[in-house]
């Protein structure tokens, strides 16, 4: 039986202790990044300032790349931990159906 690493244990604990969130909650978490960039882009369009529009786009692009890398790293640890837990359970498990998201 292979034990979970501290990083895997921390990841599982984080997922289990946070309450379920709806799609609106996830979206509202990113408004601090989306709204200022959007307003800056609108300002650039209004003033016909290409540099402002490009800066706003670049800010959003950097944020998206950061989120993708963070989630890829986190999902790898989560996958590893779940795989170990499934292997240590001793039985052949069949995949469950995807839960219905109740917004």
C-alpha positions in Angstrom: 0.0 0.0 0.0 1.6 3.2 -1.2 0.9 6.1 1.2 -0.2 9.6 0.0 2.5 12.2 -0.2 1.9 15.4 2.0 1.2 17.3 -1.2 -1.5 14.8 -2.3 -3.0 14.7 1.2 -3.1 18.5 1.2 -4.8 18.6 -2.2 -7.5 16.1 -1.2 -8.1 17.9 2.1 -8.5 21.2 0.2 -11.1 19.6 -2.1 -13.0 17.9 0.7 -13.2 20.9 3.0 -14.4 23.6 0.6 -18.1 23.7 0.0 -19.5 22.9 -3.4 -19.7 25.9 -5.7 -21.9 26.7 -8.7 -20.8 28.1 -12.0 -21.7 31.6 -11.0 -19.4 31.4 -8.0 -16.5 30.3 -10.2 -17.1 33.2 -12.6 -17.4 35.8 -9.9 -14.0 34.7 -8.5 -12.4 35.9 -11.7 -14.2 39.2 -12.1 -11.3 40.9 -10.3 -9.2 40.1 -13.4 -11.8 40.3 -16.1 -13.6 43.5 -15.4 -10.5 45.8 -15.1 -9.0 44.4 -18.3 -12.3 44.8 -20.1 -12.8 48.4 -18.9 -9.2 49.2 -19.9 -9.9 47.7 -23.4 -13.1 49.8 -23.7 -11.1 52.9 -22.7 -8.6 52.0 -25.4 -11.3 51.6 -28.0 -13.0 54.8 -26.9 -9.8 56.8 -27.2 -8.6 54.8 -30.2 -5.5 53.8 -28.3 -4.2 50.6 -29.7 -1.6 50.2 -26.9 -4.3 50.2 -24.2 -6.3 47.6 -26.0 -3.2 45.4 -26.6 -2.2 45.9 -22.9 -5.7 44.8 -21.7 -5.5 41.7 -24.0 -2.0 40.8 -22.8 -3.1 41.1 -19.2 -6.0 38.7 -19.8 -3.8 36.3 -21.8 -1.2 36.2 -19.0 -3.9 35.5 -16.4 -5.4 32.7 -18.5 -2.0 31.0 -19.1 -1.3 31.2 -15.3 -4.7 29.6 -14.5 -4.1 26.8 -17.0 -0.7 26.0 -15.6 -2.0 26.1 -12.0 -5.0 23.9 -12.8 -2.8 21.4 -14.8 -0.4 21.1 -11.8 -3.2 20.7 -9.3 -5.2 18.2 -11.4 -2.0 16.1 -11.8 -1.6 15.9 -8.0 -5.3 15.2 -7.5 -5.2 12.4 -10.1 -2.2 10.8 -8.5 -3.8 10.8 -5.1 -7.2 9.5 -6.3 -5.4 6.7 -8.2 -3.5 5.7 -5.1 -6.7 5.7 -3.1 -8.6 3.6 -5.7 -5.7 1.1 -5.9 -5.6 0.8 -2.1 -9.3 0.2 -1.8 -8.8 -3.3 -3.0 -11.8 -3.7 -5.3 -12.6 -3.1 -8.9 -14.6 0.1 -9.1 -16.9 1.1 -11.9 -16.9 4.8 -12.8 -19.8 6.8 -11.4 -22.0 9.0 -13.5 -21.0 12.6 -13.6 -22.9 14.6 -11.0 -25.5 17.1 -12.1 -24.4 20.7 -11.3 -27.2 22.4 -9.4 -26.6 26.1 -10.0 
